Amino acid sequence: MSQPALVVEHLAKRFDRKTALEDLSFTLDAGEIVGLIGPNGAGKSTAFGILCGLMRPDAGAMRYRGAPLGRDRGRIVSLIPETPDVYPLLTVWEHLVFAAHLCGLADGWEARAQTLLARMDMLEHRAVLGSELSKGMRQKTLVAATILAETPVLLLDEPMIGLDPLGQRGLRDVLRDLRAGGTAIMLSTHQLEAAEALCDRVVILNKGRAVAGGTIEEMHALGAGTLEDVFLEITRP
């Protein structure tokens, strides 16, 4: 069996007296999409913040291909956050130019960038300033710029929020293509029907701990009904 792309072991994080994460462990393989799902406050965004280097854990280890995640993790792990912040004085296209230069992308990235914008229904808005974009358009811009960077591990925190149906379909199609190309993808979402249709596996968090996980078929075996039914039963107060 091949080595997992990302291994997370015994991750813990506290904020004052509040435990955000406790003994969180999971793996993420190349070429799979894993859903990190849980109620509000379960620790999903905290886990993503630690993985991409925005926060320091109080305990635990994170490894990519067997090596500890260090200061260079920006070339390994990228995050599309829930809040789509963009640069107000850059156009949509300039955001992609910035991402390409920052990541040192090879010649030819422009064609990929054009394709990403087209699939996100943003090509005709490429000259619009960030300050003039709607929330959904800011989200699409951030998605396109982040995916353009081609990091081997991609994290998405509630990526469908603010996207119209066409944008959601475009993002799902892009994520499936990335999975087929070997990218390791983890996404957090409250849209459990979307998770059921898109994810290979899920990890369920509740109060900072992983309380269940497995393939969609394995989750169905835990109870009668959909992933949503199983989720509500597992996380019931």
ABEGO torsion letter per residue (X at the ends): XBBBABBBBGBBBBBEABBABBGBBBBBBBGBBBBBBEBBGAGAAAAAAAAAGABBBABEBBBBGGBBBBAAAAAABBBBBABBBBBAABBAAAAAAAAAAAAGBBBGAAAAAAAAAAAAGAAAAAABBAAABBAAAAAAAAAAAAAAAGBABBBBBGAABGBBAAAAAAAAAAAAAAAAAGBBBBBBBABAAAAAAABABBBBBBGGBBABBEBAAAAAAABBEBAAAAAAAAABX
